[in-house]
Amino acid sequence: MRSRFGSPQVAHALAALLVVAAVAGCLGGVAPGGETPEWTATTDAGLAPAGDRAAGAGTLSVHFIHVGQGSSVLVVGPEGETLLYDTGNWDDDGEHVLGYLRAHNVTRIDYLVTSHADADHVGGHAEVIEYFETEAEGVGAVYDPGIAAATRTYEDYLDAVERHNVTLYRTRAGDEIPMAGASVRVLAPPEGYLADRDRNENSLVLRVGYGNASVLLPGDAEAAAERFLTERYAGALNATLLAAGHHGSNSSTGPAMLRAVAPRAVVVQSAFDSPYGHPHREVLARLADRGVPTFWTGVHGTVVFETDGERAVVRTRYAAPTDPLELRSAPGVEPGGDGPLERRISFKVGPDAGRSSDGSTPADGGPETVATDGGTTAEAGDSDATESAAAESATTESADADSAADSLTVAEVHADARGDEDANLNDEYVVLRNAGDRPVDLSGWTVADEADHRYVFPDGTTLAPGETLTLRTGRGTDGGGDYHWNADAPVWNNAGDTVFVRDADGSLVLEVEYDG
């Protein structure tokens, strides 16, 4: 097994390459003969709020290939062009991705897109380029955000680009990848990058549109990138299907992102036995609270989204629940392999189809059909009374949560304690306020952060109308409106975090983000 990390000389060479990129402002085709490559800028384009392009006779299909703890997405356009977004983890040398591409008779990659340089996303780049350039019909061009990694995996990828003289583009927000018959727009990273050039935060984010359908691919984008996306594309970020950011990590797919995208379905790409615990519980809870059918490659295997621009269907290789909170009840499946795909969900798509004002329940487009137990579904319009009752129940629960949220508010988050935080934990606190006209019984309610640290209010905790209570991180005796977490270390992230408040039944009442 090859080393994941390259030599210091490799790191210096890659840093030098990026200096050239920053000074020159463009990365051109990679020159043969070992010359330093230059970045060629792609063309600038805006973001259409809806209806990216009229659907033709073909279909758009998006294949979330099960590569284990990594990411790889194959997009096949309505006119047959192919886009490969990432190539899986470094430890299988592209075996899972190449096996899938061969099994589906893909003979050319028109657009190879690097979300970012991490080895679980570019793990098969070198092998994919080598195979298609020597045994198939080639790679049209490579798109990269332009932030290098000092790893052997990334070095091998650049070597393959140079060896086969494949055009390499530094890509940024506003660019467009010219897939025939579809719209492929680059939403991030912006020029100048985000978060001190953090690789995850500067993932190359794509919105793939066809007719009234769209798919959002955010790579490993986290809080800074999601904030950029929701602010820059306010009102125009919606997508039919969302790939969960960063393999379902609780650092991504935040509340504001979900509200802005309002997806009809979500796909998580990670291993069933992910060493990082992906997908994280808080992300699954956020999706469950919104009633979003969720597909996880760790239990569903490869997931395929298909659309003609007016209707959409999601197919998977294995049957498993689509209720986010039931995903872990299904057995895990190994990456790789191939087999028949069965339909799990189908629905109409449109500018507003299937979305209510909060993006949680079907609106006009006909009832959504979801097999919550992983079985095959019928076409939309054939859902039975059980599904209708479940939808009504979910709507009622959502209304109850909204009502509670109207009364209870997060009045303040004081995350940065004075002086030594570890020695002054009680100066880190959250203030809750009852803004309603009735008492709120908080007995058994929980407060949690994004890392799922949890505090449970004791029995008898009641907050009268207009009153506040302060939940302090450190130790002490409860009383006088002060409650104590009795934690041994800081809980709230100074750089920004999310406060989750749930009632005694576990239903989400409040979800409030704050910045550092």
C-alpha positions, 0 to 999 in steps of 0.5 A: 500500500503506497504512502498517503503523504508525499515528500517535502519536495512535493509540497514545495513544488505544489506550493510553487505551482499555486504561486504561479497560478495566483500571479498569472491568474490563469492555468493553461493546458498542462505542458509536456516535458516537465514544464510548470503548468499554468492554470487556464480560467474557465468562462464566466457565467451567472446562476439561473434561479430556476429552469436551467435549460429546457429538457430534450428527448434525453435524460440526465442521470447522476450516479453516486458510486459506492466507493466506501469512505470517499466520494465519486459521482458520475453525471451522464448528460442528456446528449451522452456527455460524461462528467466525473466528480471525484474518484474515491479514496486513495486506498483502492487506486480507483478500482471501484470507480473504474469498475463501475465506469467499465460496467456501464460502458463509459468510454470517455470522461468529457469533464473530470472535476476535482472537488478538492485535493483531499485523498478521499476525493482524488484517490483514483484520479491518476488511474482514471486519467491513465486508463481513459488516455491509454485504453479508452477515448480520453479525458476532455478536461480537468477542473480543479479549485487550485488549492494543492495538497502535499500528498503522494495521491495529489502528486500522482494526479498532477503527474498523470495530467502532465504526462497525458497533456490533459487541459487543466482549468482552475475553476471558481464561482461563476464558471460554467462547465459546457455539458451538452444539453444540461447546465453545470454551474460552479457556485464556489469557491469565490475568487480569493478563496474562503477561510484562509484557503482551507481545502474543505471550505473551498470545495468546487461546488456544482449545480447540475440542472436539466429542465426543472430538475437540479442536483447540488454537489457541495464536496466537503463544503462546511460552515464558511462555504455554506454561509457564502452559498446561502448569502450569494445565491439567496433565493436561487440555491434550491435543488431537487437533490442534495449531496450531503456535505462532507460525507454527512459530517455535522460540520456541513448540511447546516440548517440555513443550507437546508432551508435554502436548498429545500431538497426533495431527497438527500444522498450521503456518500460514506462507508457503513463503518466510517471511522469518523462516524459519518453520517453524524446523528445531528445531520440525520436528525435535521433531515428527519425533522424536515421529512427528507428521504435520505439515501446512504451508500453505506446501506443502499449501495450505489444511488442513481438519480434520473430525470427527464426535466419534469419527473425524477426517480431515485434508484438504489442497488439495495433496499434500505430505509429512507427515513434518516433516523432508521438508516443505521437499522439496515445492514451495511454493504461493501463498496464496489460491485455492480447489479440491478437498480430498483426504484425507491422514490419518484416525483414530479419536479418544477420550480415549486413542485413538492415544496411547501413554504418551509421546504418540508412537504409536497405542495403541487406536483402530486404526492411524493412516493417513498418506500420507507422500508426500502422497497420499490415504489409505484409512480407518484399519485399511487401512494396509499392512505398510510403514506398520506396519514404519515405526511399529515402526521409529519406536518402536524408535528412540524406545526407543533415545533414551529409553535414552540419555537415561537415561544422559546428563543435563544436570547444570547450565546456567550461562547468566548469566556474571559481569560482562560476558558478552561478555568472560567467555564461558567462565563461560557453560557446560553440564555433561553427566553420565553417570549410567549404568553404561557409557561414552557415546561422544560423538564427533560428537554435537551440543549446540544451543540453540533458535536452532540454534547448534550445537557438535559433540564431536570424535572420541574424546570419551568420558564414563565412568560417573559423570563430567561434562564442561563445555562452555564457550561461549568459546575455550580448549584442551580438556582436564581435562573442559572443552570449548570452543565457541569462539563469539564471543558468548553462546549460552544465553539468560539468560531461559530456553532449551532444550538439545538433545543429538543423537547422531552420526546426528542422533537426539534424545537429550536435550531439557532446558528451563531457566528464567532 
